[in-house]
């Protein structure tokens, strides 16, 4: 369920964001490239930084589940904002796109890395970890296939049969985002972290 939620919240971005930026928002190729470059540079900093934060998190819910519980609505919000086309001047539009995309990427890092790390914190039995990750891979593939199959029909339906409708993309993002939150919350509610970090165990 956690993997399904992750795919619902980010597949639209990975598959359609560049087309959305160029055909709907009207950004130039240079502006899109700059946004993507800055986002990738920040990812290189943000990903290991979150890993350190998560490893030093100790709550009654575990190390990773809090980021899934509280991060899910934040991720859903930023996913919707990423596909919200504001009627503002060009430079501000570029800044808005960069802010929402990078914010969505940060939220996705917190949620998706936490989902990915759950298996190792739920059991110490290697066979069980392999099994959990195998199920996660299957669900990831199935969810991606379903999302790719329904995305364009949703965009066309809400965009009055136009592939360049901002409303079409925004409504598709809203639907996927709303669906992602319960999936992620079910994942957190039905999981239990029983393996502490090495640092915690040493104490």
N, C-alpha and C positions, 0 to 999 in steps of 0.2 A: 504493500500500500504506500509505503514511503517513496519507493521508486516511481510508482504511478503518479503520485503527487508532484514529484520533481519534474517528470516529463511533461505533465500538464501545465506546469508553471513556466517552462522554458523552451519547449520545442518550437513554439510560434516564433520566438526570438531567433533561435538558431536557423530556422528555415526561411523566415520571411522578413526579417528586420531590414536587411539591405534593400530589398525591393520596396518595402514600406517607406524607408527614408528617401529613396530616389523618386518613386512614382507618386507617392501621396504627399509627403512633407515637402518635397522639392529640393532636397539638399544636393549639392554638387558631389561628384566623386571624390574630390579633394577633401571636402568637409567630412564625408562619411569615413574616409581613410584616417583622418586625424582622430575622429571619435573612437574608432576601433583600435588605433595604435595606443592612445592614452589609456583605454580600458584594459588592453593587454598588459601594458606596463604596470598598471595598478594591480591587476590580478597577480602578477609575479610577486608583489609585495603583500597583498591582502591574503592570499591563500596560506602561505606559511605562518603569517601573523595570526590568522584565526586558529590554525592548528595548535599554536602555543597557548592561545587563550582557552581553547577547549580542553586541552590536556591539564590545565590548571584550574578547571572548573569543578567544584565539588558541591553538589546539592543533593537534596533528598530524592530528586528525580533522576540523578545520575549526571554524567558529564555532557552527554549529547542531547538527551531528550528535551531539556529546556529550550535549546536552540530550534528544535523542530516545533515545539508547542508555540513559542512566542514569535518565531521567525516566519511561520507559515502565513499569517495575515499580512505581515510586512512585505513578504515576497509577492503575495497576490496583489497588494496595493501597487507596488512598483512595476509589476508586470502590466497592470492596466495603464499606469501613467506613461509607460514607455510607448504605448500605442495611442496616447492622447495628443492629437495634433492641435496645438494652440495657434491662434491667429495673432502672431507677434512678429516683430521685425526679424530679418534674417540672422543677425548675430545672436540675438536672444534665443532664437529657435534652435541654433546649433548648441548653445549652452544648455538649453532645456533638454535636448536629446541626449547630450553627453551626461548630464546629471541623472536623468532617469535610467539610462542604460547602465551606467556605472553603479548606481544605487541598487538596481535590480541584480546586477552581477554580484554585489556584496551580499545581498540577502540570499541569493542562490548558493553562494559559497557556504554560508553558515548553515543553511538547511540541508543542502545536498551532501556536504562532507559529513554532517552529523548522521544522516541516513546511511551513508556508506560505512561509517565507523561503528554502527550499532552492532553488527554481527560479531565483531571482535570483543565487544563489551558485554554481550549476552551469554557467551559460553567460552570455555577454554578448550573444548573438544574440537579438534581440527576438522573432523568429518562433518560436524554440525555447522561449522563456519562455512565450509565449502558448499554445503547444501543450501544454506541461507543465501549465499551469494549467487548460487545457480538459479534459485527461484527469482531473485532480484533481477538477474539478467533476462530471464524469460519475460517477466512482467514489463521490463523496460522496452524490449522489442515489440511486444504486443501493443503497449500503450502508444508507442511512437507510430506504429502502422495505423492504428485507429485515428490518432490525431491528424496525421497527414491525409487520411482519407476524408475527413469531415471538415478540415480547415477551409479549403477553398469554397465548398458549398455554403459554409457559414458566412464567409466574406461576401459572396455573391448575394446571398439571401438578405442580409442586413444592409448591404450596399446597393440595393436596387439593381442587381446584375452587373455592377461595375467592379472591376478589379482594382480600381484606383480610389475607392471610397474610404475616407478616414473612418466613417461610422462602421463600415463592415469590419475593418481590422480591430477597431476598439471593442465592438461587441463580441467578436471572437475571443479577444483577450479576456474580457470580463467573464465569459462563460467558462473558459479553461481555468481561470484564476479561482473562481468560485468553487469549481469542482476539485481543485487541488487541495484546498484547505482541509475538508473533512478526511481526505485520503491521508494527509500528513498527520492529522490529529489521531486518526485510528492507529496509524503506525506507532505513534508515541504512547498511546493508551494501552496498546496490546503488547508492548515490549517492556522488558525489565532488564536493567543493567546490573549485572552481578559481578563483573570483573572490574576491579579498580585499577587505576594507573599504577605503574611500578613505583612511582614516587610516593603515592598514598600507601601502598602496601608496605613499603619500607619503614614508614613511620609506625 
